[in-house]
Amino acid sequence: MCDKAYKHARKYLGNLIYHQRRMVKNISMEKLANETNLDVNNLRRIERGEQFPESITLIKIIHALDINPTEFHAEIMKHIEKDEENKIT
């Protein structure tokens, strides 16, 4: 994955987490950080698309937000496929 596509994927993942936290669950970043034993600053960087979460961190986040892992994965894959069709380089 090229740098531009990697950056775009990080941003998209962060947006999905942010949307679920704020719009669906309506919980603060601090509460999510508490529930997942994450540092608020790390969670902020993930939501801003500045870093990818480690696998275990992502699992903690989707569990705390009651996200269906299969649906979450499908959403990510749909976005990646769309980007590939648009040939982000």
Order of alpha helices (4+ residues) and beta strands (2+ residues): alpha-alpha-alpha-alpha-alpha
